Amino acid sequence: MLPGRMMDFPLTLTHFLERARTYYPRSEIVSRNPDKSMHRYTYADFVRRTCQLMNALKRLGVKPGDRVATLSWNHFRHLEAYFGIPSMGAVVHTLNLRLHPNDLGYIARHAEDTVVLVDRSLWPLFEKFAASVPSLKHVIVIPDAGPAPEGTLDYEALLAAESPEFELPKLDEDSAAMLCYTSGTTGNPKGVLFSHRSIVLHTLVCCMRDLTGIGEADSVLPVVPMFHAAAWGLPFDAILTGARVVFPGPHLDPPSLLDLMAEEKVTIAGGVPTIWLGILALLDQDPKKWDLSAMRTMLIGGSAAPPSLIDGFRQRHGLEVTHAWGMTELNPVGTMAKVKQELRHADAATQLGAQASQGFALPFVETRVVSESGQKLPWDGATMGELEVRGPWVASSYFSNEGQDRFTSDGWFKTGDVVTMDSDGYVRICDRSKDVIKSGGEWISSVALENALMSHPAVLEAAVFAGRHPRWDERPLAAVVLKPGQTATKEELAAHLSKQFAKFWLPDDYLFVPQVPRTSTGKFLKTKLREDYGDHLMKNPASAAG
């Protein structure tokens, strides 16, 4: 082998800070506070304060590899922790504030967090699990809603006592930078350790023109929480490119988000489908109230978005949606639904089909579809199997080596998503492996049924799940939320679906509910639906298809 003659330059987050300070000192970071007032400062302020945070943590005894937790909304101080903790060699561990206190206690103990940064507005939640984490040495309170409680450290007072200069260490690019835990819907949450290298490579690729295309001229709004899969990498994308950053704080309701997008002239925003469903419904009610003309694209991920949502934004409001797929284990983005040039001259239905798919793999991410027995399946757009992935920002194992059955002997990660893949590489999620409905030996895609139901003009949300059946083992049931003031009968919904699906795919019953239960990350919680309604067909045999 003839070695190349290139420098061994580590890919670490310290470079992001140096670049922000050197080239984009006047770029702006905007945060909405709990009282809805706005905080504004520059990248120069951000780097100065991040250095003060690193000095403070070092004085408190934080060492390389130590886990420092955050329990915070999306705001500028959380961003300082995002960069400061890993840039000094420690590991930032984001705690999901929507989890039950018992789960938060388990995760903090499992991670062996030594320090936690907690918003004062979230103090009541922290108190419910703090005593169960013996590894905690220091509690730092971010004063977003009043002074720090007695016995804790005030974030602003800590920073005020420190120098705004910090000598950034030379870090190994393979060292851990961030620890994120899965939502734990099928067992205890599992930790995923992002490395500096994986974050840097993920950022560089995501900022490509044909992906997010984030650049200095953008105003980036991460609606997706910073405690959920690194906010899909959007904070890193923005800081590397010098983009303007807009944080919503705790105000994630559709009117507040629309106000923020219009007032701050947001060009790119990212959030889960449930967020965008609410925003689309509000825009439909009053399309002229908010000026979103600056919006370049809206990223949707976390779960499959219905084509009616994507088409509704475009047709009724002239807004473009970019559909993406990923997981915590992928740092987190794996595919993105960009319409290839050859499809741009196709009919509208074909283009919408590409947009509504999960897209095709990002550079350096490899994909394959396999059967239950592990056989590699064709890319024919019809054959369903489990999606497996590998690449430089795909987890090779979990923290503490749990869940090893998710990793194959030949180096692939088993995503648990049941998909089809067409000859162009477009992935279409049919279900999670735990949610796919197996009726009489046939697989039925709950996602396809949900998307079709949500295209009905009276339906706001729909979740399809498996109900136990006396003959077929499982049959689909649909939990439906109607739009305010709208009505629809079970017969009308069945007729709507029968235009697209074989009879055996149609739900045996339609349950009209006020709200679909959600996970901590905003996805439909089908385990709760199965728990509440799983025996519905057994108790109501008249509803069960023969």
C-alpha positions in Angstrom: 0.0 0.0 0.0 1.2 3.5 -0.9 0.0 5.9 1.9 -1.3 9.3 1.0 0.5 12.4 1.9 -2.3 14.2 3.7 -2.3 15.7 7.2 -3.8 13.7 10.1 -6.3 16.4 11.0 -9.0 15.2 13.5 -12.7 15.7 12.8 -13.9 17.2 16.1 -16.4 19.8 17.2 -13.7 22.1 18.4 -13.3 23.1 14.8 -17.0 24.3 14.7 -16.3 26.7 17.6 -13.1 28.0 16.1 -14.8 28.5 12.7 -17.9 30.2 14.3 -15.6 32.7 16.2 -13.3 33.4 13.3 -15.7 33.6 10.3 -19.2 34.2 11.6 -18.9 36.3 14.7 -21.9 38.5 13.8 -24.3 35.7 12.9 -27.4 35.7 15.2 -28.9 33.1 17.6 -32.5 33.8 18.7 -34.3 32.1 21.6 -37.9 32.4 22.8 -38.0 32.4 26.6 -40.7 30.8 28.7 -42.4 34.2 29.2 -42.3 34.6 25.3 -39.8 37.4 25.5 -36.9 37.0 23.0 -33.2 36.6 23.7 -30.7 37.6 20.9 -27.0 37.4 20.7 -24.2 36.7 18.2 -21.9 33.8 17.5 -19.1 35.7 19.1 -21.2 35.9 22.3 -22.0 32.2 22.0 -18.4 31.1 21.7 -17.3 33.4 24.6 -20.0 32.0 26.9 -19.2 28.4 25.8 -15.6 28.9 26.8 -16.8 30.2 30.2 -19.0 27.1 30.6 -16.0 24.8 29.8 -13.9 26.7 32.4 -16.7 26.3 35.0 -17.1 22.6 34.3 -13.4 22.0 34.5 -13.3 23.9 37.9 -16.1 21.6 39.1 -13.9 18.6 38.3 -15.4 17.4 35.0 -12.9 15.2 33.2 -12.7 13.7 29.7 -15.3 11.0 29.2 -17.5 12.2 32.1 -21.2 12.4 31.2 -22.8 15.8 31.7 -26.6 15.7 31.4 -29.0 18.4 30.1 -32.6 18.7 31.0 -33.6 21.6 28.8 -35.8 23.0 26.1 -34.4 24.3 22.9 -32.6 27.6 23.7 -29.2 29.3 23.5 -27.9 28.0 26.8 -28.6 24.4 25.7 -26.6 25.2 22.6 -23.7 26.3 24.7 -23.8 22.9 26.5 -24.1 21.1 23.1 -20.7 22.4 22.1 -19.0 23.2 25.3 -19.3 19.8 27.0 -17.9 17.7 24.1 -15.3 20.4 23.1 -13.6 19.9 26.5 -13.6 16.2 26.0 -16.6 15.3 28.1 -19.9 13.8 26.8 -23.1 15.8 26.6 -26.1 13.6 27.6 -29.5 14.9 26.6 -32.3 13.8 28.9 -35.8 13.5 27.3 -38.0 15.8 29.4 -41.2 14.0 28.1 -40.3 10.7 29.7 -41.7 9.5 33.0 -39.5 10.4 36.0 -38.8 6.7 36.6 -37.4 6.4 33.1 -35.3 9.5 33.5 -33.9 8.2 36.7 -33.0 4.9 35.0 -31.3 6.7 32.1 -29.3 9.1 34.3 -28.1 6.2 36.5 -27.3 4.0 33.5 -25.3 6.9 32.0 -23.6 7.6 35.4 -24.1 11.3 34.9 -21.9 13.4 37.2 -23.3 16.8 36.5 -26.7 17.9 35.2 -27.8 21.3 33.7 -31.5 21.7 34.3 -33.9 24.5 33.3 -35.5 26.2 36.3 -38.8 25.8 34.6 -38.2 22.0 34.6 -37.1 21.8 38.3 -40.4 20.1 39.4 -39.7 17.3 37.0 -36.0 17.0 38.0 -37.0 16.8 41.7 -39.0 13.6 41.0 -35.9 11.6 40.0 -32.9 13.5 41.3 -32.5 11.4 44.5 -32.3 8.2 42.5 -29.1 9.2 40.7 -26.2 8.6 43.1 -23.5 9.6 40.6 -24.6 13.2 40.4 -22.1 15.5 42.1 -23.3 18.9 40.9 -26.7 20.4 39.8 -26.5 23.5 37.7 -29.7 25.4 37.2 -30.4 27.5 34.1 -32.4 30.5 35.4 -35.1 30.6 32.7 -37.9 31.0 35.3 -36.5 32.3 38.5 -33.5 31.8 40.8 -31.7 28.6 41.4 -33.0 26.6 44.3 -30.9 26.4 47.5 -28.1 23.8 47.3 -27.7 24.2 43.5 -25.4 26.2 41.3 -26.7 29.1 39.2 -25.6 28.8 35.5 -25.2 32.5 34.9 -23.3 33.0 38.2 -20.9 30.2 37.2 -20.2 31.7 33.8 -19.7 35.2 35.2 -16.8 34.0 37.4 -14.9 32.4 34.5 -12.6 33.6 31.7 -14.0 33.8 28.2 -10.9 32.1 26.9 -10.4 28.3 26.9 -7.5 26.4 25.4 -9.3 23.8 23.3 -7.7 20.4 23.7 -6.6 18.1 20.9 -9.3 15.4 20.9 -9.4 12.0 19.3 -12.0 12.1 16.6 -13.3 8.7 17.6 -13.9 9.8 21.2 -17.5 10.1 22.5 -19.1 13.5 22.1 -22.8 12.9 22.8 -25.0 10.3 24.5 -28.6 9.9 23.3 -31.0 7.3 24.5 -33.7 5.6 22.4 -37.3 6.1 23.5 -37.5 2.6 24.9 -40.9 1.7 23.6 -40.0 -2.0 23.6 -37.9 -2.3 26.8 -35.5 -0.1 28.6 -34.0 2.8 26.7 -30.7 2.1 25.1 -27.8 4.5 24.9 -26.2 5.5 21.6 -22.7 7.2 21.8 -22.1 9.6 19.0 -18.4 10.3 18.3 -16.9 13.6 17.2 -16.1 12.0 13.8 -19.7 10.7 13.3 -21.2 14.1 14.1 -18.8 16.0 11.8 -19.3 13.6 8.9 -23.1 13.6 9.4 -23.1 17.4 9.4 -21.0 17.8 6.3 -23.2 15.4 4.3 -26.5 16.8 5.6 -25.5 20.3 4.5 -25.1 19.2 0.9 -27.1 21.1 -1.6 -29.3 18.2 -2.5 -30.0 17.4 1.2 -30.8 20.2 3.7 -28.6 22.6 1.8 -28.2 24.7 4.9 -25.9 27.7 4.5 -25.1 31.1 5.9 -28.2 32.8 4.4 -30.6 30.4 6.2 -32.6 30.9 9.4 -32.8 27.5 11.0 -35.6 26.5 13.4 -35.2 23.2 15.1 -38.7 22.4 16.3 -37.6 18.9 16.9 -36.3 18.9 20.5 -32.6 19.1 21.2 -33.1 16.2 23.6 -34.5 14.0 20.7 -31.7 12.5 18.5 -29.6 15.6 18.6 -32.4 17.7 17.0 -31.6 15.7 13.8 -28.2 17.5 13.7 -29.7 20.9 12.9 -27.8 22.8 15.6 -24.5 21.4 14.2 -25.5 22.1 10.6 -26.3 25.7 11.5 -23.2 26.5 13.5 -20.8 25.0 11.0 -22.2 27.0 8.1 -22.8 30.3 10.0 -26.6 30.2 9.6 -28.9 32.1 11.8 -30.4 29.9 14.6 -34.0 30.3 15.9 -35.0 28.4 19.0 -38.7 28.1 20.1 -38.1 27.4 23.8 -41.0 25.5 25.4 -43.6 27.0 23.0 -44.4 24.3 20.5 -48.1 24.9 19.8 -49.0 25.7 16.2 -49.9 29.4 16.7 -46.6 30.1 18.6 -44.5 28.3 15.9 -46.3 30.0 13.1 -45.8 33.4 14.8 -42.1 32.6 15.2 -41.6 31.4 11.6 -43.2 34.6 10.3 -41.5 37.1 12.6 -38.0 35.6 12.3 -38.3 34.8 8.6 -37.4 31.2 9.1 -36.1 29.5 5.9 -35.8 25.9 7.1 -37.6 24.2 10.0 -37.7 20.6 11.2 -40.3 18.7 13.2 -42.3 15.4 13.5 -45.5 15.0 11.5 -47.9 15.7 14.5 -46.4 19.2 14.7 -47.0 19.8 11.0 -50.5 18.4 11.0 -51.5 21.0 13.5 -49.7 23.8 11.6 -51.4 22.7 8.3 -54.8 22.7 10.0 -54.2 26.2 11.3 -53.0 27.5 7.9 -56.1 26.0 6.3 -58.3 28.0 8.7 -56.5 31.3 8.1 -54.1 31.1 5.2 -53.3 34.9 5.1 -52.5 35.4 8.7 -48.9 34.3 8.6 -46.3 35.3 5.9 -44.1 32.3 5.4 -42.7 33.4 2.1 -39.1 33.1 3.5 -39.6 29.4 4.1 -37.4 27.3 1.8 -38.4 23.8 3.1 -39.8 22.1 6.1 -38.1 18.9 7.2 -40.5 16.1 8.4 -39.2 13.0 10.1 -39.6 10.9 13.2 -42.4 8.9 11.6 -43.9 8.5 8.2 -45.8 11.7 7.1 -49.0 11.1 5.1 -48.8 12.2 1.4 -51.9 14.3 2.0 -49.9 16.5 4.5 -47.0 17.0 2.0 -49.5 17.7 -0.9 -51.6 20.0 1.3 -48.7 22.3 2.1 -47.7 22.5 -1.5 -51.0 22.8 -3.2 -52.8 25.0 -0.7 -49.9 27.1 0.7 -47.0 26.9 -1.8 -44.7 25.4 0.9 -42.2 22.6 0.2 -41.7 19.6 2.5 -38.6 17.5 2.7 -39.4 14.0 4.1 -36.5 12.3 5.9 -35.9 9.1 7.8 -33.5 8.2 10.6 -33.0 6.9 14.1 -31.1 7.7 17.2 -28.7 4.9 16.1 -28.0 6.8 12.9 -26.8 10.1 14.5 -29.7 10.4 13.3 -30.4 10.9 9.5 -30.2 8.0 7.1 -32.3 8.9 4.1 -33.9 12.0 2.6 -36.7 12.2 0.0 -35.3 14.4 -2.8 -37.0 14.1 -6.2 -34.3 13.0 -8.6 -33.9 15.1 -11.8 -35.2 12.3 -14.0 -38.5 12.3 -12.0 -39.0 16.1 -12.2 -40.7 15.7 -15.6 -43.0 12.9 -14.4 -46.7 13.5 -13.5 -47.6 15.0 -10.2 -48.6 11.7 -8.6 -45.2 10.2 -9.4 -43.4 13.1 -7.9 -45.6 13.1 -4.8 -44.8 9.4 -4.5 -41.1 10.2 -4.4 -41.6 13.1 -2.0 -43.8 11.0 0.4 -41.3 8.1 0.5 -38.6 8.1 3.1 -36.2 8.9 0.2 -32.9 7.3 -0.7 -29.7 6.8 1.4 -27.4 9.7 2.2 -23.8 9.4 0.9 -21.9 6.8 2.9 -25.0 5.2 4.3 -25.6 1.8 2.8 -29.0 0.0 2.9 -30.4 -3.4 2.3 -33.8 -5.2 2.8 -33.9 -8.7 4.3 -36.5 -11.3 5.0 -37.3 -12.7 8.5 -34.7 -15.5 7.8 -32.1 -12.9 6.8 -32.3 -13.4 3.0 -31.5 -10.4 0.9 -34.7 -9.1 -0.9 -35.0 -7.4 -4.3 -35.5 -3.7 -4.8 -38.7 -4.1 -6.6 -40.9 -1.6 -4.7 -43.2 -4.4 -3.6 -41.4 -7.0 -1.5 -41.6 -6.1 2.2 -38.7 -6.8 4.5 -36.6 -5.3 7.3 -34.4 -2.4 6.5 -30.7 -2.8 7.6 -28.1 -0.1 7.4 -24.4 0.5 7.8 -22.1 3.5 7.6 -19.7 5.9 9.4 -22.5 7.4 11.6 -24.4 4.2 12.3 -24.0 2.7 15.8 -21.8 -0.4 16.0 -23.2 -1.3 19.5 -25.1 0.3 22.3 -23.7 1.9 25.4 -22.9 -1.0 27.9 -23.3 -3.4 25.0 -27.0 -4.0 25.4 -29.2 -5.1 22.5 -26.6 -7.0 20.6 -29.3 -8.8 18.7 -29.8 -5.6 16.7 -26.4 -5.9 15.1 -25.7 -8.6 12.5 -22.5 -10.7 12.3 -21.6 -9.1 9.0 -21.7 -5.6 10.3 -25.2 -4.2 9.6 -27.7 -2.6 12.0 -31.2 -4.0 12.1 -33.5 -1.0 12.1 -36.8 -2.7 13.0 -38.5 -0.9 10.1 -40.4 -3.0 7.6 -40.0 -1.4 4.2 -40.1 -1.8 0.4 -37.3 -0.3 -1.8 -37.7 0.4 -5.4 -35.1 0.2 -8.2 -34.2 3.9 -7.7 -33.4 3.2 -4.0 -36.4 5.0 -2.6 -37.4 3.5 0.7 -41.0 3.3 1.8 -41.7 2.4 5.4 -44.6 0.0 5.7 -44.4 -0.4 9.4 -42.2 -1.0 12.5 -41.6 -4.7 12.8 -43.4 -4.6 16.1 -46.4 -2.8 14.5 -46.9 -4.6 11.2 -50.2 -6.5 11.3 -49.9 -10.2 10.5 -53.4 -11.4 9.5 -53.7 -15.0 8.5 -50.1 -15.1 7.4 -50.3 -11.9 5.3 -48.6 -8.7 6.3 -50.7 -5.5 6.3 -49.0 -2.1 6.5 -50.5 0.1 9.2 -48.7 3.1 7.8 -50.2 2.8 4.3 -53.7 2.6 5.9 -53.0 5.6 8.2 -51.8 7.7 5.3 -54.9 6.9 3.3 -57.2 7.6 6.2 -55.6 11.0 6.8 -56.2 11.9 3.2 -60.0 11.9 4.0 -61.1 15.5 4.3 -62.8 14.9 7.7 -59.8 13.1 9.4 -57.2 14.9 11.4 -55.2 11.9 12.7 -55.5 8.2 12.3 -53.5 5.3 13.9 -53.9 1.7 12.7 -52.9 -1.1 15.0 -53.3 -4.8 15.5 -56.4 -6.1 17.3 -56.6 -9.7 18.4 -58.9 -11.8 16.3 -60.5 -15.2 17.1 -59.8 -16.6 13.6 -57.1 -14.6 11.9 -54.9 -14.0 15.0 -54.6 -10.2 14.2 -56.8 -7.8 12.3 -56.4 -4.0 11.7 -58.2 -1.6 13.9 -58.2 2.2 13.2 -58.2 4.9 15.9 -59.5 8.1 14.2 -59.5 11.7 15.3 -61.9 13.9 13.3 -61.2 17.5 12.5 -63.2 20.0 14.6 -66.7 20.4 13.2 -66.3 17.5 10.7 -68.2 14.2 10.7 -67.6 10.8 9.0 -69.2 7.4 9.5 -67.4 4.1 9.6 -69.0 3.2 6.3 -67.6 6.3 4.7 -64.1 5.7 5.9 -64.3 2.0 4.7 -65.5 3.2 1.3 -62.6 5.7 1.1 -60.1 3.0 1.8 -61.7 0.4 -0.5 -60.6 2.5 -3.5 -56.9 1.8 -2.7 -56.7 -1.5 -0.8 -57.8 -5.1 -1.0 -60.7 -6.0 1.1 -58.6 -8.1 3.6 -56.5 -5.0 4.3 -59.5 -2.9 5.5 -59.8 -2.3 9.3 -62.4 -4.4 11.0 -63.6 -1.4 13.0 -63.1 2.3 13.3 -62.7 3.8 16.8 -63.4 7.5 17.1 -61.2 8.9 19.8 -60.5 12.5 21.0 -56.7 12.1 20.7 -54.2 9.4 19.6 -51.7 8.7 22.4 -48.2 9.7 21.7 -44.7 8.6 22.7 -42.2 11.1 24.3 -41.0 12.0 20.8 -44.4 12.7 19.3 -45.0 9.4 17.5 -48.2 7.4 17.8 -48.1 5.1 20.8 -49.6 2.0 19.4 -48.7 -0.1 22.5 -51.2 2.0 24.4 -53.8 1.5 21.7 -53.2 -2.2 21.8 -53.4 -2.2 25.6 -56.7 -0.2 25.6 -58.4 -1.7 22.5 -56.5 -4.9 21.6 -59.4 -7.1 22.7 -62.1 -5.0 21.0 -62.8 -7.6 18.3 -62.9 -10.4 20.9 -65.4 -8.5 23.0 -67.4 -7.3 19.9 -67.5 -10.3 17.5 -70.0 -8.5 15.3 -67.2 -6.1 14.3 -64.7 -8.8 13.5 -64.5 -9.7 9.8 -65.1 -13.4 9.2 
